[in-house]
Amino acid sequence: MRARKLGPFTVSAIGLGCMGMSQSYGEVDLAESERVLLGALDAGYTFFDTAALYGFGHNESLIGRVLGHRRKDFVLASKCGLFKDAQGRRTVDGSPETVRRTCEESLKRLRTDVIDLYYLHRIDAKVPVEDSVGALAELVRAGKVKTIGLCEMSSSTLRRAHAVHSITAVQSEYSLWTRNPEAKILPLCRELGIGFVPYCPLGRGFLTGKLRDAAQLGEQDLRRTMPRFQGDHFTKNLALLEGLAALAKEKGCTMAQLALAWVLAQGEDILPIPGTKRVKYMLENAAAVDVSLSTADLAKLDDLVNPTTVTGARYDSAFALTLDSENE
């Protein structure tokens, strides 16, 4: 696995997004998840991403239990500020007291003394971002967090946050079919020297070409709520896969590796974290670092999949409310 710089860390160019091992994409398979986590370390992954929200703590506990004895072998990222309440409603809380409490709870679940990169998961409209980041800065000074990140934040919010404490990374959805960050947030990250961590770089699995029928999705699958995976939107988006499949065949790689190679080619400051809960796909994703794309290849991909060829919003209206509006 090739390496890239992320703030003070040197990590694998591709990280591992762990959310799907605990929620959102079908049934949980603990035995396979354990094999993925341990196998990822052996395959050269050194950047693991989780959050307090994922499985209501289940994901952090899983990582702590399985990887706790190898804690020095990887850079650990987690997140605070986004939860589900007792009624199952998604709740944003970036108050300083909640940030501090959540960190303590996460440290226990993760079985570690320090979190390498701690993100504010979402902006809390009721709390100035300066207060939330101020609490994160206190955790840095206390030695419980090494660096700070922001997730799905607008450029204006990032400027305000960075003025309080240096931000090491911004995490946002970014892939061939989700280009929002290119307008403002990615250029600002480069201006400020902040790393960019794309989640869902495979378009929630769509760009792998393996999902051809939305009816395959389980009842609890998060993608059922997303317009791009519904009705005419999904049918029209399927037409994009033919060109991706042809180019992947030409390059001698899988469609997933092609999509990841495109993300990696957008800059050395970009560190995608594709999620998977299968050893097979974890290893397949790792090999994407060996796929070389020419200028012509990149142009062909840009022409094929872009904001004008993709149809449907990435989130439904309810979930979109949790996003920092400018980022959309």
Residue pairs with C-beta under 8 A, 6 or more apart in sequence:
1 12
1 13
1 14
1 43
1 44
1 45
1 46
1 286
1 289
2 12
2 13
2 289
3 10
3 11
3 12
3 13
3 46
4 10
4 11
4 12
4 13
4 268
4 269
4 270
4 271
5 11
5 195
5 268
5 269
6 47
6 75
6 117
6 168
6 169
6 195
6 197
6 271
7 117
7 147
7 168
7 169
7 195
8 146
8 147
8 168
9 47
9 75
9 116
9 117
9 147
11 46
11 47
11 74
11 75
11 271
12 44
12 45
12 46
12 47
12 286
13 264
13 271
13 289
14 45
14 47
14 260
14 264
14 271
14 272
14 273
14 274
14 285
14 286
14 288
14 289
15 45
15 47
15 48
15 49
15 77
15 197
15 271
15 272
15 273
16 36
16 37
16 40
16 45
16 47
16 48
16 49
16 273
16 274
16 275
16 276
16 282
17 49
17 199
17 200
17 273
17 274
17 275
17 276
18 37
18 48
18 49
18 50
18 54
18 59
18 62
18 63
18 275
19 49
19 50
19 51
19 54
19 59
19 275
20 275
20 276
20 277
21 28
21 33
21 36
21 37
21 55
21 59
21 62
21 277
22 28
22 54
22 55
22 58
22 59
22 62
23 54
23 55
23 58
23 59
23 222
24 220
24 221
24 222
25 205
25 221
25 222
25 223
25 275
25 277
26 218
26 220
26 221
27 218
28 55
28 58
28 277
29 277
30 62
32 277
32 278
32 279
33 62
33 66
33 277
34 62
34 66
35 279
36 276
36 277
36 278
36 279
36 282
37 48
37 62
37 63
37 66
37 67
38 66
38 67
39 279
39 282
39 283
40 48
40 282
40 286
41 67
41 70
41 73
41 74
43 282
43 283
43 286
44 286
45 74
45 282
45 286
46 73
46 74
46 75
47 74
47 75
47 77
47 271
47 273
48 63
48 67
48 74
48 75
48 76
48 77
49 77
49 78
49 171
49 197
49 199
49 273
50 59
50 60
50 63
50 76
50 77
50 78
50 79
50 110
51 59
51 60
51 78
51 79
51 80
51 82
51 119
51 121
52 60
52 78
52 79
52 80
52 82
52 83
52 102
52 105
52 106
52 121
53 79
53 82
53 83
53 84
53 121
54 60
55 62
56 83
56 84
57 105
57 109
60 78
60 106
60 109
60 110
61 109
61 110
63 76
63 110
64 109
64 110
64 111
64 112
65 111
67 73
67 74
68 110
68 111
68 112
71 111
71 112
75 116
75 117
76 110
76 112
76 115
76 116
76 117
77 115
77 116
77 117
77 118
77 119
77 149
77 169
77 197
78 106
78 110
78 115
78 117
78 118
78 119
79 118
79 119
79 120
79 121
79 149
79 151
80 94
80 98
80 99
80 102
80 103
80 106
80 118
80 119
80 120
80 121
81 92
81 93
81 94
81 98
81 99
81 102
81 120
81 121
81 122
81 124
81 132
82 90
82 91
82 92
82 93
82 121
82 122
82 322
83 90
83 91
83 92
83 93
84 90
84 91
85 91
90 319
90 322
92 121
92 122
92 123
92 124
92 125
92 322
93 124
93 127
94 120
94 122
94 123
94 124
94 127
94 129
94 131
94 132
95 124
95 126
95 127
95 131
95 132
95 135
96 127
96 131
96 132
96 134
96 135
96 138
97 135
99 120
99 132
99 135
99 136
99 139
100 135
100 138
100 139
103 115
103 118
103 139
103 144
103 145
104 144
106 115
107 113
107 114
107 115
107 144
113 143
113 144
114 143
114 144
114 145
114 146
115 144
115 145
115 146
116 146
116 147
117 146
117 147
117 148
117 149
117 168
117 169
118 136
118 139
118 145
118 147
118 148
118 149
119 148
119 149
119 150
119 151
119 169
119 171
120 129
120 132
120 133
120 136
120 148
120 149
120 150
120 151
120 153
120 161
121 151
121 152
122 151
122 152
122 322
122 323
122 324
123 129
123 132
123 152
123 153
123 154
123 157
123 324
124 132
129 153
129 157
129 160
129 161
129 164
130 160
130 161
130 163
130 164
132 161
133 148
133 161
133 164
133 165
133 167
134 164
134 165
136 145
136 148
136 165
137 148
137 164
137 165
139 145
140 146
140 147
140 148
140 165
147 168
147 169
148 165
148 166
148 167
148 168
149 167
149 168
149 169
149 170
149 171
149 197
150 157
150 158
150 161
150 167
150 169
150 170
150 171
151 170
151 171
151 172
152 171
152 172
152 173
152 322
152 323
152 324
152 327
153 161
153 170
153 172
153 185
153 324
153 327
154 184
154 185
154 324
154 325
154 326
154 327
155 184
155 185
155 188
155 326
156 326
157 324
157 326
158 167
158 170
158 185
158 188
158 189
158 192
158 194
159 188
161 167
162 192
162 194
167 192
167 194
168 194
168 195
169 194
169 195
169 196
169 197
169 271
170 185
170 189
170 194
170 195
170 196
170 197
171 196
171 197
171 198
171 199
171 273
172 180
172 181
172 185
172 196
172 197
172 198
172 199
172 327
173 180
173 181
173 198
173 199
173 200
173 314
174 180
174 181
174 186
174 196
174 198
174 199
174 200
174 201
174 263
174 270
174 272
175 198
175 200
175 201
175 202
175 203
175 207
175 259
175 263
176 203
176 207
176 259
176 262
176 263
176 301
176 305
176 306
177 203
177 206
177 207
177 228
177 237
177 240
177 305
177 310
178 200
178 203
178 314
179 306
179 307
180 327
180 328
181 196
181 198
181 327
184 326
184 327
185 196
185 327
186 196
188 194
189 195
189 196
189 269
190 267
190 269
195 269
195 270
195 271
196 267
196 269
196 270
196 271
197 270
197 271
197 272
197 273
198 263
198 270
198 271
198 272
198 273
199 272
199 273
199 275
200 274
200 275
201 259
201 260
201 263
201 272
201 273
201 274
202 208
202 256
202 259
202 260
202 274
203 259
204 222
204 223
204 226
204 229
205 211
205 223
206 228
206 229
206 237
207 244
207 255
207 256
207 259
207 305
208 254
208 255
208 256
208 259
208 281
209 241
209 244
209 245
209 248
209 255
209 256
211 217
212 238
212 241
214 223
214 224
214 229
214 230
214 234
217 223
217 224
217 229
223 229
224 230
225 315
225 316
225 319
226 312
226 313
226 314
226 315
226 316
227 233
227 312
227 313
227 314
227 315
227 316
228 234
228 237
228 310
228 311
228 312
228 313
228 314
229 312
230 312
232 311
233 311
233 312
234 312
236 311
237 310
237 311
237 312
240 304
240 305
240 309
240 310
241 255
243 300
243 304
244 255
244 258
244 259
244 301
244 304
244 305
245 255
247 258
247 297
247 300
247 301
247 304
248 254
248 255
248 257
248 258
251 258
251 291
251 293
251 297
253 261
253 287
253 288
253 291
254 284
256 274
256 281
256 284
256 285
256 288
257 284
257 285
257 287
257 288
257 291
258 288
258 291
258 293
258 301
260 272
260 274
260 285
260 288
260 291
261 288
261 291
261 292
261 293
262 293
262 298
262 301
263 270
263 272
264 270
264 272
264 288
264 289
265 293
265 298
274 285
276 282
276 285
293 301
313 320
315 323
320 328
